[in-house]
Amino acid sequence: MIREQLLAPTPVDLRAFLMRALRTRDCLIQVGGLAEVSYHGRAASTAEVGSYLVMIKRDGSLQIHAPKGVKPMNWQPKTDEITAVLEEEQCVLLASRRSPTELVRVTFLEVHIAQALELNEEAGFLLTGSEAQMQETLAAHPELIEPGLRVLNRELLVESGGIDLYAQDAQGRFVVVELKRGRATQDAVSQLGRYVASVQRVVGTGVVRGILAAPSITGPARKELEGRGLEFVEVGALPLLEKSSTQPSLF
């Protein structure tokens, strides 16, 4: 499981390790130690120097965990580029997105451990509960899909079928969300593509985004998804709702 491990690496060794692991994109990367984190994008924030665990998954998603709490302190659900550089004798991790323009910058001050882990995917994983319960939970907590997402409707009927979640992102763009309890396949990608095309014909101008939300996705499905300009969001364990939420509406 452990492909490579460094204890108390120097900034030079840490950068070399990160570049090796990032080049292959076939392992889970973990770096733990003293760091400073800053974010620039739809807002700006800086985390004080502290002990953090930085995780980079095979799909390029980034999570930064503080010593306490379940949720990451900062994260990038999708990155277009991740690289490591040396600045003032420190290793700096840069994770960026182009749309929307976002940058997470992690300056490692004192690293205790860096690991590259080989994890096998579990093909049979399913979220507990029905797809309807998954839809209800994510409608009540759309931030689990993307921060700033606002659900407008559920099961919105269009010419090609019923859209699981119809939403708007923080920039006001319409978003079509297709949900799957198990591993998403090419059929799910095709279904999402039809829904996006249907909404695009109705709204006319402007970008209509498509997001496939599921616990995992097959390799061919991811390739087709990216080729169509659509997005994937990994959805794992979901919080339990205390009571049924009111269905959002366009009216």
Phi, psi and omega in degrees: 000319179275110178281318181207143179216133177238132176255126180049054182289152173287162177305320179295314180293323180294316179299316180298318178299312181298317181294323177296312184290322180290331182294322184276329181054037181231024180210164174268127181255132176230133176227124181239135179161195181278130184205166173236135186238133175228152181227136175227130181175239179293342173212185177225140180207155177223129176266135179299159177301129181195180179273123183225154171249118180259128181237133175236119182271171185298331180278003180089359178289147185237135175228139177235114185256136172274172181298338181232158176097151181278317184279150175294150179290326178211152181201159172231107181292338179211133179236145175266334179206134172231129179213168178232136181228166174254125178226122179051046177064023175235148175276129181237127177264131181238119178240121187230155172234150179266326182219104359286161181288115181218149178217125172253129183237122180243115177261112181276121182263322179206106185262132179266324182208144174224129184227146167243117186248137175264113181242128177280140179284143177262113187288337189264011186290131175231144172290146176289153181087173182275169177295329177295320177293323176299316179298316181297317181295315182287334174293325178280334181230064182295344178294343175290336175274313180196132176301135179088357180286137180235122182280128178263325184199157174241145181052044178290123183278127173233178186298335183261001178142202182251122181280127182303303178226127176248123192218177171232141178271182185296340179264006177086006179278143177287143184228129175257124182245122175254129185252140174223133180286329181250195181295129182284140181243183180296331177299320179294323178296315179297319178299313179298318179300321178294318180296317179298317179297321179296315180293321180299322179294328181282313185279341178076245184288164180095156182276131172251117181273152175234127181237128174259116183250121183198166178295330180197175182214145179287159179300310179299324179294319179297318180298316179293321180301311181294325178295330179272356182077023179260173188234154175240136175235125178282124179243116180261231180296138181248147177290151176278137177275136180289328177206163182296136179274158177285132182292126177295158182218156175283345187250000000 
